[in-house]
Amino acid sequence: MKRMLQFFADRSFWKILISAVFLLALMRALFPEKSESSLAQERFEIMVQSLGQIDSIFAIRTVGANIQRLQYGDLKVPIEITAIFPDKFIINLQDKEFIIEDNKGWLKYEKGYYEDLPKKFIQEISANLYRNLIYLAKYKQKLIFLESEKKNIEGKNVIFIKLEFKGKIYQFYVDQKANLPIELQYNNEDSLLIRKKFLEFDHFDGINYPVHTISRNHLGDFISESIVDSVFVNPDISED
């Protein structure tokens, strides 16, 4: 007991202890631990950089097809989609054109007359624009970053990024090697969990764009499949 008291009374002990505490405080000041939100933001920024030259994009047009699986076989429907940032969506489907802008929407017929779209349809289409990969990347400063961690999904090392935008939660799973997303999870307008798989990316006009995606519900049931054949960055937009 006497030796122990002498040990604590030794000035060199206190000098070592004070030095250690000071060094620890200095290390924390110089190299602070990153918060969950700042780590998620940093990792999302790395993913955005892998997508390419996003900042210069004011519109993007995709030409391809949506695939629906029916009892007698797959139905491939040609579709052209133009997203004009920040809030306009034009969908050309067969002989019809759907126009969504600023929470309003119209169906434009070939003969030139318009019909108002149902509010629920407008909300669903607008939600598709807001969770578009390029849209989220372009307006990253408006996102609320929540958390991030490294995971192993189906044998693949991924980075999990959770964020919020316009009151909706989005969960990205990003390939650690390519720094491109392989899956996006979100709740649709009916509060059902949707898992959107990014199966393939291709390079168009300076950006990497997902050209093959499949969406399923939380049970794994097929919802839709999208194939993109062409992507046009900042295309000419008709004013009529």
C-alpha positions as CSV (number, residue, x, y, z in Angstrom):
1,M,0.0,0.0,0.0
2,K,2.9,2.3,0.9
3,R,4.6,1.7,-2.4
4,M,1.4,2.4,-4.3
5,L,1.0,5.7,-2.5
6,Q,4.6,6.6,-3.3
7,F,4.0,5.7,-7.0
8,F,1.1,8.1,-7.2
9,A,3.0,10.7,-5.3
10,D,5.9,10.5,-7.8
11,R,5.9,13.7,-10.0
12,S,7.0,11.8,-13.1
13,F,3.8,9.8,-13.0
14,W,1.7,12.9,-13.1
15,K,3.8,14.4,-15.8
16,I,3.3,11.3,-17.9
17,L,-0.4,11.3,-17.2
18,I,-0.9,15.0,-18.1
19,S,1.2,14.6,-21.2
20,A,-0.9,11.6,-22.3
21,V,-4.2,13.5,-21.7
22,F,-2.9,16.6,-23.6
23,L,-1.7,14.4,-26.5
24,L,-5.1,12.7,-26.7
25,A,-6.9,16.1,-26.7
26,L,-4.6,17.4,-29.3
27,M,-5.2,14.3,-31.5
28,R,-8.9,14.7,-31.2
29,A,-8.6,18.4,-32.1
30,L,-6.4,17.7,-35.2
31,F,-8.3,14.6,-36.3
32,P,-11.9,14.8,-35.1
33,E,-14.1,11.8,-35.5
34,K,-16.6,12.2,-38.4
35,S,-20.2,12.2,-37.5
36,E,-22.6,9.8,-39.2
37,S,-24.1,12.5,-41.4
38,S,-20.8,14.0,-42.5
39,L,-19.5,10.5,-43.3
40,A,-22.6,9.8,-45.4
41,Q,-22.3,13.1,-47.2
42,E,-18.6,12.5,-48.0
43,R,-19.3,9.0,-49.4
44,F,-22.3,10.3,-51.4
45,E,-20.0,13.0,-52.9
46,I,-17.6,10.2,-54.0
47,M,-20.5,8.4,-55.7
48,V,-21.6,11.7,-57.4
49,Q,-18.1,12.2,-58.8
50,S,-18.2,8.7,-60.3
51,L,-21.4,9.6,-62.1
52,G,-19.5,12.3,-64.0
53,Q,-20.2,15.9,-65.0
54,I,-23.5,16.4,-63.2
55,D,-23.4,20.2,-62.5
56,S,-23.7,21.2,-66.1
57,I,-26.8,19.2,-66.7
58,F,-30.1,21.1,-67.0
59,A,-32.1,18.4,-68.8
60,I,-31.6,14.7,-69.7
61,R,-33.6,12.6,-72.1
62,T,-33.7,8.8,-72.2
63,V,-35.0,6.6,-75.0
64,G,-35.7,2.9,-74.2
65,A,-38.4,0.6,-73.0
66,N,-40.3,-0.4,-69.9
67,I,-40.9,-4.2,-69.6
68,Q,-43.9,-5.6,-67.9
69,R,-44.1,-9.4,-67.2
70,L,-47.5,-10.7,-68.2
71,Q,-48.9,-14.2,-68.0
72,Y,-48.4,-14.8,-71.7
73,G,-44.9,-13.2,-71.8
74,D,-43.0,-9.9,-71.4
75,L,-44.6,-6.8,-72.8
76,K,-42.0,-4.3,-74.0
77,V,-43.3,-0.7,-74.3
78,P,-41.2,1.9,-76.0
79,I,-40.9,5.1,-73.9
80,E,-39.0,8.4,-74.1
81,I,-38.5,10.4,-70.9
82,T,-37.2,13.9,-70.6
83,A,-36.4,15.3,-67.2
84,I,-36.0,19.1,-67.1
85,F,-34.5,20.2,-63.8
86,P,-35.7,21.2,-61.4
87,D,-39.4,20.2,-61.7
88,K,-40.5,19.3,-65.2
89,F,-41.1,15.8,-66.6
90,I,-42.2,14.8,-70.1
91,I,-43.1,11.3,-71.0
92,N,-43.7,10.2,-74.6
93,L,-45.6,6.9,-74.6
94,Q,-46.9,5.7,-78.0
95,D,-49.1,8.5,-79.3
96,K,-49.5,10.3,-76.0
97,E,-47.4,12.9,-74.2
98,F,-47.6,13.3,-70.4
99,I,-46.3,16.7,-69.0
100,I,-45.7,17.2,-65.3
101,E,-44.5,20.6,-64.1
102,D,-44.6,22.3,-60.7
103,N,-47.2,19.9,-59.2
104,K,-49.5,20.2,-62.3
105,G,-49.9,17.8,-65.1
106,W,-51.5,17.3,-68.5
107,L,-52.0,14.6,-71.1
108,K,-51.3,16.0,-74.6
109,Y,-52.9,14.2,-77.5
110,E,-51.5,14.1,-81.1
111,K,-54.2,16.5,-82.3
112,G,-52.9,19.1,-79.9
113,Y,-55.5,19.3,-77.1
114,Y,-54.8,18.8,-73.5
115,E,-56.5,16.9,-70.6
116,D,-55.7,17.5,-66.9
117,L,-54.1,14.5,-65.2
118,P,-55.3,13.0,-61.9
119,K,-53.5,14.4,-58.8
120,K,-52.4,11.0,-57.7
121,F,-50.7,10.4,-61.1
122,I,-49.0,13.7,-60.9
123,Q,-47.6,12.9,-57.4
124,E,-46.3,9.5,-58.6
125,I,-44.6,10.9,-61.6
126,S,-43.1,13.8,-59.7
127,A,-41.8,11.4,-57.1
128,N,-40.0,9.5,-59.9
129,L,-38.3,12.7,-60.9
130,Y,-37.2,13.5,-57.3
131,R,-35.6,10.1,-56.8
132,N,-34.0,10.1,-60.2
133,L,-30.3,9.4,-59.7
134,I,-29.1,12.4,-61.6
135,Y,-31.6,14.7,-59.8
136,L,-30.4,13.6,-56.3
137,A,-26.8,14.0,-57.4
138,K,-27.4,17.4,-58.9
139,Y,-29.2,18.8,-55.9
140,K,-27.0,17.1,-53.3
141,Q,-26.8,20.3,-51.2
142,K,-30.6,19.9,-50.5
143,L,-30.2,16.4,-49.1
144,I,-30.2,15.6,-45.4
145,F,-27.6,12.9,-44.8
146,L,-28.3,10.5,-42.0
147,E,-25.9,7.6,-41.7
148,S,-23.4,5.5,-43.6
149,E,-21.6,2.2,-43.0
150,K,-19.7,-0.5,-44.9
151,K,-21.6,-3.8,-45.5
152,N,-21.4,-7.0,-47.5
153,I,-24.5,-7.7,-49.6
154,E,-24.8,-10.8,-51.6
155,G,-21.0,-11.3,-51.4
156,K,-20.3,-7.8,-52.6
157,N,-18.6,-5.1,-50.5
158,V,-20.8,-2.0,-50.5
159,I,-21.2,1.3,-48.8
160,F,-24.6,2.0,-47.3
161,I,-25.8,5.6,-47.4
162,K,-29.1,6.8,-45.8
163,L,-30.5,10.2,-46.6
164,E,-33.7,12.2,-46.6
165,F,-35.1,14.4,-49.4
166,K,-38.5,16.1,-49.5
167,G,-39.6,14.1,-46.4
168,K,-38.7,10.7,-48.1
169,I,-36.0,8.3,-46.9
170,Y,-33.6,6.9,-49.5
171,Q,-31.1,4.1,-48.9
172,F,-28.3,3.6,-51.3
173,Y,-26.0,0.6,-51.6
174,V,-22.9,1.7,-53.5
175,D,-20.2,-0.7,-54.9
176,Q,-17.0,0.0,-53.2
177,K,-14.8,-0.5,-56.3
178,A,-16.8,1.3,-58.9
179,N,-18.3,3.9,-56.5
180,L,-21.6,3.5,-58.4
181,P,-24.9,2.5,-56.8
182,I,-26.1,-1.1,-57.2
183,E,-29.4,-0.6,-55.3
184,L,-31.8,2.1,-54.1
185,Q,-34.5,1.4,-51.5
186,Y,-37.4,3.8,-50.8
187,N,-41.0,3.8,-49.9
188,N,-43.4,4.6,-52.8
189,E,-46.5,6.8,-52.7
190,D,-48.4,3.9,-51.1
191,S,-45.7,3.5,-48.4
192,L,-44.6,0.2,-49.9
193,L,-40.8,-0.5,-49.8
194,I,-39.3,-0.7,-53.3
195,R,-35.9,-2.1,-54.1
196,K,-34.5,-0.7,-57.3
197,K,-31.5,-2.7,-58.7
198,F,-29.0,-0.9,-60.9
199,L,-27.8,-3.8,-63.1
200,E,-25.7,-1.9,-65.7
201,F,-24.3,1.6,-66.3
202,D,-23.2,3.0,-69.6
203,H,-21.3,6.2,-70.5
204,F,-23.1,9.0,-72.4
205,D,-21.9,12.6,-72.9
206,G,-19.6,12.7,-69.9
207,I,-21.9,10.9,-67.4
208,N,-22.4,7.3,-66.3
209,Y,-26.1,6.5,-66.5
210,P,-28.0,3.4,-65.4
211,V,-29.3,1.6,-68.5
212,H,-30.8,-1.5,-67.0
213,T,-32.8,-1.4,-63.8
214,I,-35.3,-3.8,-62.1
215,S,-37.7,-2.8,-59.3
216,R,-39.2,-5.3,-56.8
217,N,-41.2,-4.9,-53.7
218,H,-40.0,-5.9,-50.2
219,L,-41.2,-9.5,-50.8
220,G,-39.0,-9.7,-54.0
221,D,-42.0,-9.6,-56.4
222,F,-41.3,-8.1,-59.8
223,I,-42.7,-4.6,-60.4
224,S,-41.0,-3.3,-63.5
225,E,-37.9,-3.4,-65.6
226,S,-36.3,-0.5,-67.6
227,I,-34.0,-0.7,-70.5
228,V,-32.3,2.5,-71.8
229,D,-30.9,2.5,-75.3
230,S,-29.9,6.1,-75.6
231,V,-29.2,9.1,-73.3
232,F,-29.1,12.7,-74.4
233,V,-27.7,15.3,-72.1
234,N,-29.1,18.8,-72.4
235,P,-31.2,18.1,-75.5
236,D,-33.2,20.7,-77.4
237,I,-36.5,21.2,-75.6
238,S,-39.6,22.2,-77.5
239,E,-41.4,25.2,-75.9
240,D,-44.9,24.3,-77.1
